[in-house]
């Protein structure tokens, strides 16, 4: 459960739930589009009003008459969201009036054990308040008129939410919380893997590619530590999704990587490690995110794991570890998150300065930097100056004498010595402030 009070946002498809969530939260965290049914899973968005913080739980549209398998999955996710909420916002389209789906949902909510606020959306002008009159039929009290698009009435709605939450106090944020983004190409099995971690159907899984469109945060505990799993939409080249709803889902997946500590790159073992998989891993690494590669669906393939690991070592400078798993069968699933935690810990670790200087001295003694124009690079002093990712500053006599291949050699030896495979590592060569050698 979240450390903050939770407000579930529910309603018929395309009544403006995600637009309202974005308006209340002051951002654009939830994917919105004119196409109905864009929101499918439960997505948490932090919101704050008058110093009171809570989370809005955006859910997929609930149409109880729709018997499509995907629609049924969305309804199940929305019900689970309502079950874990401290308050519920039911969003109705004031311009459309009361529809059969609204009446069915309201009947369910009238028996809720938590406060329920009825929100009449799409009241875009102050003089259009009369549009809310018909919604009194739903039996959920006075409708609160708002315009998610224009912001009208949202301040009053936030006041009502804070009042409904009452004296609920947020819990403390765990100091060692680790955020793990589950990323990869479409249909590689990311959501299936998240569900396998949780032991429940927390996110919608379908053979239809592109089911997940938002970055979905889920909290759990691993070996006594707090972990936030971030399930993301499948990553494609932006040129392939331009102008579509998937483009915005892609942007949110990229943002999810930027706020994660570790990226678990899920690949379809039937395809091996593809160029697109390598591109996804590079995206995580450029964001400063530690990386672990998981070959999923291992029970279905004869892919040579040795070849896959060699390809990763050749192509990816960070040399992340490659592990196999099967979300469907549960094979090796239990080892993935402990490995992700271990990588996060290494990314946050510090190397003592005396030890680091001995290490650099040993590397130089065994394989000195090549000379350039009769001069040789000299390394005087090394110290770690940052973590997450680790950053090392080394004083040198002249930065112009650095040879790229030798700098990579030093970086690779450091990864091997301190278990930094898959961890972004920054080495700054800083001109020595004293007298330069030659």
Backbone torsions as a table, in degrees:
resi	resn	phi	psi	omega
1	UNK	NA	154.0	179.3
2	UNK	-71.1	151.7	175.7
3	UNK	-72.5	-17.3	-179.0
4	UNK	-102.3	153.6	172.1
5	UNK	-57.2	147.3	-173.9
6	UNK	-117.6	134.6	176.8
7	UNK	-119.4	112.2	179.8
8	UNK	-80.3	135.5	179.0
9	UNK	-110.4	112.6	-173.6
10	UNK	-127.9	165.2	177.8
11	UNK	159.9	175.3	178.7
12	UNK	-63.3	155.5	178.3
13	UNK	-58.1	141.1	172.0
14	UNK	65.1	32.3	173.7
15	UNK	-93.1	-2.5	176.2
16	UNK	100.3	25.8	-177.6
17	UNK	-62.0	-50.3	-176.8
18	UNK	-68.0	-35.4	176.0
19	UNK	-62.7	-40.6	178.8
20	UNK	-67.9	-40.7	177.1
21	UNK	-58.7	-45.3	178.9
22	UNK	-62.4	-40.4	179.6
23	UNK	-64.4	-46.0	-178.2
24	UNK	-67.3	-35.7	-177.7
25	UNK	-84.2	-10.2	178.3
26	UNK	73.7	27.9	-179.0
27	UNK	-152.5	-157.8	179.1
28	UNK	-137.5	54.4	-176.0
29	UNK	-76.6	-35.6	-177.9
30	UNK	-90.7	141.6	178.9
31	UNK	-72.1	128.3	176.7
32	UNK	-125.0	148.6	-178.7
33	UNK	-166.2	155.5	178.8
34	UNK	-67.3	-22.4	177.4
35	UNK	-68.2	124.9	179.8
36	UNK	-68.3	153.5	175.0
37	UNK	81.7	19.6	-178.6
38	UNK	-66.7	-43.6	178.4
39	UNK	-79.8	129.7	-176.1
40	UNK	-123.6	-44.1	179.8
41	UNK	-96.1	-177.8	173.0
42	UNK	-89.3	129.9	179.5
43	UNK	-126.7	130.7	179.1
44	UNK	-95.4	134.2	177.4
45	UNK	-131.7	124.6	180.0
46	UNK	-71.4	140.3	-180.0
47	UNK	-138.8	149.6	178.4
48	UNK	-140.8	137.2	180.0
49	UNK	-143.9	122.2	-179.7
50	UNK	52.4	41.7	177.0
51	UNK	81.9	-0.9	179.4
52	UNK	-103.2	121.8	-179.5
53	UNK	-100.3	142.1	175.1
54	UNK	-154.4	174.3	178.7
55	UNK	-117.9	133.1	172.0
56	UNK	-90.1	129.4	-178.8
57	UNK	-105.2	97.0	-179.1
58	UNK	-75.7	133.5	-177.3
59	UNK	-126.6	165.5	177.1
60	UNK	-73.3	157.3	179.6
61	UNK	-63.2	137.5	-177.5
62	UNK	-104.2	110.8	173.2
63	UNK	-122.9	97.4	-172.9
64	UNK	-65.8	-17.0	179.4
65	UNK	-86.4	-11.8	-178.3
66	UNK	-82.7	118.6	-176.6
67	UNK	-98.7	4.7	176.4
68	UNK	-59.4	142.7	-175.9
69	UNK	-58.7	-43.0	179.2
70	UNK	-62.8	-43.1	179.8
71	UNK	-61.5	-39.2	178.1
72	UNK	-64.7	-39.8	177.0
73	UNK	-62.2	-43.2	180.0
74	UNK	-62.2	-43.7	178.9
75	UNK	-61.0	-41.8	-179.8
76	UNK	-62.5	-41.9	178.2
77	UNK	-63.6	-41.1	179.6
78	UNK	-64.2	-40.5	178.7
79	UNK	-64.0	-40.5	177.1
80	UNK	-62.7	-38.0	177.2
81	UNK	-62.6	-42.9	178.5
82	UNK	-64.0	-36.1	-177.3
83	UNK	-66.4	-28.1	-176.9
84	UNK	-100.7	7.2	-175.4
85	UNK	-91.2	156.4	174.2
86	UNK	-94.8	-16.1	174.8
87	UNK	-158.5	160.4	-177.2
88	UNK	-130.8	134.9	168.6
89	UNK	-104.6	118.9	171.6
90	UNK	-96.8	119.9	-177.2
91	UNK	-98.7	128.1	175.7
92	UNK	-123.8	153.8	177.9
93	UNK	-88.3	106.2	-176.0
94	UNK	-61.9	-31.8	-178.4
95	UNK	-72.0	-28.2	-178.8
96	UNK	-87.4	-15.3	-177.5
97	UNK	73.6	-162.7	-177.9
98	UNK	-83.0	120.6	175.4
99	UNK	-105.6	164.2	-177.6
100	UNK	-56.1	-40.8	-180.0
101	UNK	-63.4	-36.2	177.5
102	UNK	-63.7	-44.6	-177.9
103	UNK	-63.3	-41.0	179.9
104	UNK	-65.1	-43.3	-179.8
105	UNK	-66.8	-41.6	179.5
106	UNK	-61.8	-38.1	178.9
107	UNK	-61.7	-37.1	176.8
108	UNK	-67.5	-42.4	-174.9
109	UNK	-74.0	-22.2	180.0
110	UNK	-63.5	-20.3	177.9
111	UNK	-98.0	10.0	-176.4
112	UNK	-68.5	148.6	179.6
113	UNK	-89.7	-0.7	179.6
114	UNK	-119.5	161.5	179.5
115	UNK	-60.4	140.2	177.8
116	UNK	-122.7	125.9	177.2
117	UNK	-110.0	129.4	177.7
118	UNK	-92.5	123.3	-175.9
119	UNK	-114.9	121.8	177.7
120	UNK	-94.9	102.4	-176.7
121	UNK	-89.2	166.2	177.5
122	UNK	70.2	27.3	168.9
123	UNK	-91.0	87.3	-165.5
124	UNK	-86.1	-7.3	177.8
125	UNK	-135.6	144.5	-178.9
126	UNK	-56.4	-34.4	-177.8
127	UNK	-77.2	-1.9	-179.6
128	UNK	-95.8	15.8	-177.8
129	UNK	-59.8	-23.8	-179.6
130	UNK	-62.9	-17.6	-179.0
131	UNK	-64.3	-18.6	-177.0
132	UNK	-80.7	-12.5	-171.0
133	UNK	-57.4	-42.9	-176.3
134	UNK	-64.4	-25.1	-175.2
135	UNK	-73.0	-11.6	174.8
136	UNK	-60.4	-24.5	-179.9
137	UNK	-60.0	-21.5	-175.3
138	UNK	-73.9	-12.5	174.6
139	UNK	72.3	27.1	-180.0
140	UNK	-114.1	21.2	178.3
141	UNK	89.1	-163.7	-175.6
142	UNK	-73.3	125.7	177.2
143	UNK	-69.4	139.8	176.9
144	UNK	-96.6	113.6	-175.2
145	UNK	-79.5	127.6	178.0
146	UNK	-142.5	164.0	167.8
147	UNK	-126.9	105.5	179.2
148	UNK	-62.0	-33.2	-177.8
149	UNK	-70.8	-42.3	-174.1
150	UNK	-104.4	-11.0	177.0
151	UNK	89.1	-0.4	-179.3
152	UNK	-64.1	132.8	174.8
153	UNK	79.2	-2.5	-175.1
154	UNK	-71.6	-30.0	176.7
155	UNK	-63.9	-44.4	177.2
156	UNK	-63.2	-37.4	178.6
157	UNK	-64.7	-43.1	179.0
158	UNK	-64.1	-38.0	174.9
159	UNK	-59.3	-43.7	-178.8
160	UNK	-65.8	-37.5	178.7
161	UNK	-63.7	-47.9	-179.8
162	UNK	-60.8	-40.7	177.6
163	UNK	-63.5	-42.2	-179.0
164	UNK	-64.8	-35.3	179.7
165	UNK	-71.6	-23.2	175.2
166	UNK	63.1	-129.9	-173.4
167	UNK	-97.6	19.9	179.6
168	UNK	-62.1	128.1	-178.9
169	UNK	-102.5	133.2	176.7
170	UNK	-69.0	146.5	175.5
171	UNK	-77.5	170.5	179.6
172	UNK	-79.6	142.3	175.9
173	UNK	-74.7	121.1	179.0
174	UNK	-57.9	133.6	-175.7
175	UNK	-66.9	-30.8	-175.5
176	UNK	-102.7	23.1	-179.4
177	UNK	-60.5	136.7	-179.9
178	UNK	-117.6	129.7	177.8
179	UNK	-99.9	123.5	-178.5
180	UNK	-116.4	113.1	177.3
181	UNK	-89.4	126.1	177.1
182	UNK	-96.8	108.6	-172.1
183	UNK	-126.3	166.4	178.7
184	UNK	157.5	179.7	177.6
185	UNK	-67.9	161.2	177.4
186	UNK	-58.0	140.6	173.0
187	UNK	66.3	26.0	176.2
188	UNK	-85.1	-8.5	178.6
189	UNK	103.4	23.6	-177.3
190	UNK	-63.3	-50.6	-177.9
191	UNK	-66.7	-35.5	176.2
192	UNK	-62.2	-38.3	179.7
193	UNK	-68.8	-41.1	176.3
194	UNK	-59.9	-45.1	178.8
195	UNK	-63.4	-36.0	177.5
196	UNK	-65.8	-38.5	176.1
197	UNK	-61.0	-41.3	-172.5
198	UNK	-86.3	-18.3	-177.6
199	UNK	71.9	18.2	178.7
200	UNK	-153.8	166.7	-178.0
201	UNK	-87.7	76.3	-176.6
202	UNK	-79.3	-31.5	178.1
203	UNK	-125.6	152.2	-176.0
204	UNK	-72.2	132.5	179.5
205	UNK	-117.4	134.0	179.5
206	UNK	-150.4	152.8	174.1
207	UNK	-73.1	-13.5	177.9
208	UNK	-73.8	121.8	-178.7
209	UNK	-64.4	144.3	175.5
210	UNK	84.6	21.6	-179.3
211	UNK	-62.8	-45.5	179.7
212	UNK	-82.4	127.2	-178.8
213	UNK	-119.5	-14.1	177.4
214	UNK	-116.5	163.6	170.8
215	UNK	-86.3	115.1	-172.4
216	UNK	-103.2	121.0	178.7
217	UNK	-92.7	132.3	176.7
218	UNK	-135.9	132.3	-178.4
219	UNK	-97.0	142.8	174.4
220	UNK	-155.0	173.9	179.9
221	UNK	-117.1	132.2	179.0
222	UNK	-127.6	119.3	-179.9
223	UNK	51.8	40.6	177.7
224	UNK	79.7	5.4	-178.5
225	UNK	-114.8	148.2	-179.5
226	UNK	-80.6	128.9	179.9
227	UNK	-128.3	137.5	171.0
228	UNK	-109.2	116.6	175.5
229	UNK	-89.0	130.8	178.9
230	UNK	-115.9	104.0	176.7
231	UNK	-85.0	132.4	-172.3
232	UNK	-122.3	162.4	173.3
233	UNK	-68.8	153.0	178.0
234	UNK	-60.8	135.2	-177.5
235	UNK	-91.5	126.1	175.4
236	UNK	-123.0	174.7	170.9
237	UNK	-67.7	136.8	-176.9
238	UNK	-57.7	-31.9	-178.5
239	UNK	-63.0	-22.3	-177.7
240	UNK	-87.7	-11.7	-176.4
241	UNK	-123.0	6.3	-177.0
242	UNK	-56.7	134.7	176.6
243	UNK	81.3	-2.8	-179.0
244	UNK	-109.2	169.2	177.2
245	UNK	-61.6	-29.1	179.9
246	UNK	-65.8	-23.5	178.6
247	UNK	-62.9	-43.7	-179.0
248	UNK	-70.6	-35.5	174.9
249	UNK	-62.6	-37.9	178.2
250	UNK	-62.3	-44.6	179.5
251	UNK	-60.0	-39.7	-179.2
252	UNK	-70.4	-32.9	175.0
253	UNK	-64.3	-41.0	179.3
254	UNK	-65.7	-38.8	176.2
255	UNK	-64.5	-37.8	-179.9
256	UNK	-60.6	-39.5	177.8
257	UNK	-63.4	-38.9	-177.2
258	UNK	-65.4	-28.2	-179.9
259	UNK	-99.2	4.6	-179.8
260	UNK	-92.5	156.1	173.4
261	UNK	-88.3	-35.9	-177.7
262	UNK	-134.7	137.8	172.4
263	UNK	-106.7	124.2	172.9
264	UNK	-97.1	104.0	-176.3
265	UNK	-86.6	111.1	-176.2
266	UNK	-93.7	123.6	179.3
267	UNK	-117.7	150.8	175.1
268	UNK	-83.3	112.8	-176.0
269	UNK	-62.0	-22.2	177.7
270	UNK	-63.8	-26.8	-179.5
271	UNK	-98.9	-8.1	-173.5
272	UNK	71.5	-160.6	176.9
273	UNK	-90.7	107.9	-176.1
274	UNK	-92.2	169.3	176.9
275	UNK	-60.7	-35.8	178.1
276	UNK	-67.5	-37.8	175.8
277	UNK	-60.4	-43.5	179.3
278	UNK	-63.9	-36.6	178.5
279	UNK	-65.5	-40.9	178.2
280	UNK	-62.9	-43.3	178.2
281	UNK	-62.8	-39.9	177.9
282	UNK	-62.2	-37.8	177.8
283	UNK	-58.3	-45.0	179.6
284	UNK	-64.9	-42.5	-176.9
285	UNK	-66.4	-38.7	178.4
286	UNK	-65.9	-26.1	177.6
287	UNK	-80.9	1.1	-179.7
288	UNK	78.8	23.5	-175.6
289	UNK	-99.9	129.7	173.3
290	UNK	-63.6	151.2	-167.8
291	UNK	-136.8	138.3	173.7
292	UNK	-131.4	133.7	-178.9
293	UNK	-103.9	128.2	179.5
294	UNK	-115.8	119.4	174.2
295	UNK	-85.7	99.5	-178.0
296	UNK	-84.2	165.8	-178.5
297	UNK	64.2	32.8	-176.7
298	UNK	-63.7	-23.6	179.7
299	UNK	-72.8	-9.7	-175.8
300	UNK	-105.4	1.1	-166.7
301	UNK	-134.1	164.7	172.1
302	UNK	-117.7	23.5	178.4
303	UNK	-54.0	136.9	179.2
304	UNK	-79.3	112.4	-177.0
305	UNK	-65.2	-33.4	178.2
306	UNK	-62.8	-43.6	178.1
307	UNK	-63.6	-40.9	-179.5
308	UNK	-62.9	-43.3	-179.8
309	UNK	-67.8	-37.2	178.5
310	UNK	-66.3	-38.4	179.0
311	UNK	-63.8	-43.7	178.8
312	UNK	-63.1	-43.5	-179.3
313	UNK	-62.9	-34.7	-179.8
314	UNK	-74.2	-39.0	-168.4
315	UNK	-94.6	-27.6	-174.4
316	UNK	-111.7	120.9	-175.8
317	UNK	-61.5	-32.5	-177.8
318	UNK	-76.9	-13.3	178.4
319	UNK	50.5	58.4	-179.8
320	UNK	-68.3	153.5	178.1
321	UNK	-70.4	143.3	177.0
322	UNK	-112.7	122.3	179.5
323	UNK	-123.6	157.5	179.6
324	UNK	-106.5	152.3	178.0
325	UNK	-161.5	169.3	172.6
326	UNK	-139.2	107.5	178.9
327	UNK	-63.3	-35.3	-177.7
328	UNK	-68.0	-43.9	-177.5
329	UNK	-92.3	-12.7	-178.7
330	UNK	83.4	5.7	-176.8
331	UNK	-66.8	123.7	175.1
332	UNK	63.7	6.5	-179.5
333	UNK	-62.6	-38.2	-177.5
334	UNK	-65.5	-17.0	-178.8
335	UNK	-91.8	-14.7	-171.5
336	UNK	-69.7	-49.0	-177.3
337	UNK	-68.2	-40.3	172.7
338	UNK	-57.7	-37.7	176.2
339	UNK	-64.5	-40.9	178.7
340	UNK	-62.8	-40.2	177.8
341	UNK	-63.6	-41.0	-179.8
342	UNK	-63.2	-40.4	178.2
343	UNK	-65.9	-41.0	178.1
344	UNK	-61.1	-39.8	178.8
345	UNK	-64.7	-40.6	179.3
346	UNK	-66.4	-36.2	178.2
347	UNK	-66.2	-25.8	-178.5
348	UNK	-96.9	-0.6	-174.6
349	UNK	-80.9	164.0	177.3
350	UNK	-123.6	142.2	177.4
351	UNK	-99.1	123.0	179.0
352	UNK	-55.8	139.9	-175.0
353	UNK	-57.9	-46.1	178.9
354	UNK	-59.7	-40.8	179.5
355	UNK	-65.0	-41.4	-179.5
356	UNK	-63.6	-41.0	179.6
357	UNK	-67.4	-36.6	175.4
358	UNK	-64.0	-42.1	179.9
359	UNK	-60.7	-49.6	-179.4
360	UNK	-60.8	-41.2	178.6
361	UNK	-61.7	-40.0	178.5
362	UNK	-64.8	-42.2	179.8
363	UNK	-62.6	-44.2	-179.8
364	UNK	-64.4	-39.4	-179.0
365	UNK	-65.3	-38.6	-177.3
366	UNK	-80.4	-31.4	-177.9
367	UNK	-148.1	83.6	-176.5
368	UNK	-63.1	151.4	175.0
369	UNK	-61.5	142.9	178.2
370	UNK	-68.7	150.3	179.0
371	UNK	-81.1	152.6	176.8
372	UNK	-130.2	118.4	179.4
373	UNK	55.8	41.2	175.6
374	UNK	81.4	2.0	178.7
375	UNK	-119.1	149.8	-177.3
376	UNK	-122.5	141.6	176.9
377	UNK	-65.0	132.9	174.7
378	UNK	-117.7	136.4	-180.0
379	UNK	-110.5	119.1	-173.2
380	UNK	-96.0	-46.3	-170.5
381	UNK	-153.8	136.5	-179.6
382	UNK	-125.2	143.1	176.5
383	UNK	-153.4	143.5	175.1
384	UNK	-80.9	127.9	-175.3
385	UNK	-114.8	1.2	178.7
386	UNK	-167.9	166.1	175.5
387	UNK	-141.0	168.7	-176.8
388	UNK	51.8	63.6	0.9
389	UNK	-88.4	163.4	177.3
390	UNK	-59.6	137.0	178.6
391	UNK	-131.3	127.4	-176.9
392	UNK	-120.3	132.9	175.1
393	UNK	-108.4	130.4	179.3
394	UNK	-124.0	122.6	176.7
395	UNK	-76.8	133.0	-178.8
396	UNK	-132.4	162.9	-179.3
397	UNK	-73.6	-35.5	-177.8
398	UNK	-159.1	116.8	-177.3
399	UNK	-65.0	-22.9	-179.6
400	UNK	-69.1	-14.5	-179.2
401	UNK	-88.8	-1.8	-178.1
402	UNK	-72.0	129.1	174.2
403	UNK	-102.3	127.1	-172.5
404	UNK	-56.4	-44.8	-177.9
405	UNK	-62.2	-36.9	179.5
406	UNK	-71.7	-36.1	176.6
407	UNK	-62.2	-40.4	176.2
408	UNK	-64.6	-38.2	177.4
409	UNK	-59.4	-45.3	178.2
410	UNK	-62.3	-43.3	179.4
411	UNK	-61.5	-45.1	-179.1
412	UNK	-65.3	-38.9	177.3
413	UNK	-64.2	-36.9	179.4
414	UNK	-67.3	-39.0	176.5
415	UNK	-60.9	-46.1	-178.9
416	UNK	-64.1	-41.7	-175.3
417	UNK	-69.7	-32.9	-172.6
418	UNK	-118.9	17.3	175.5
419	UNK	62.8	40.5	-176.0
420	UNK	-100.6	24.0	175.5
421	UNK	-63.5	127.6	-179.5
422	UNK	84.6	0.6	-179.6
423	UNK	-106.0	125.9	175.3
424	UNK	-58.3	134.2	-177.6
425	UNK	-132.0	124.1	-179.2
426	UNK	-110.7	125.1	175.9
427	UNK	-117.5	116.2	177.9
428	UNK	-99.6	125.0	174.0
429	UNK	-95.1	112.9	-170.6
430	UNK	-108.6	130.9	177.8
431	UNK	-58.0	132.0	179.6
432	UNK	-65.8	132.8	-175.6
433	UNK	-75.9	-17.9	-179.4
434	UNK	-88.1	-155.8	-179.1
435	UNK	-70.6	133.3	-179.5
436	UNK	-82.4	141.1	173.9
437	UNK	-87.9	-177.6	-179.9
438	UNK	-134.2	NA	NA
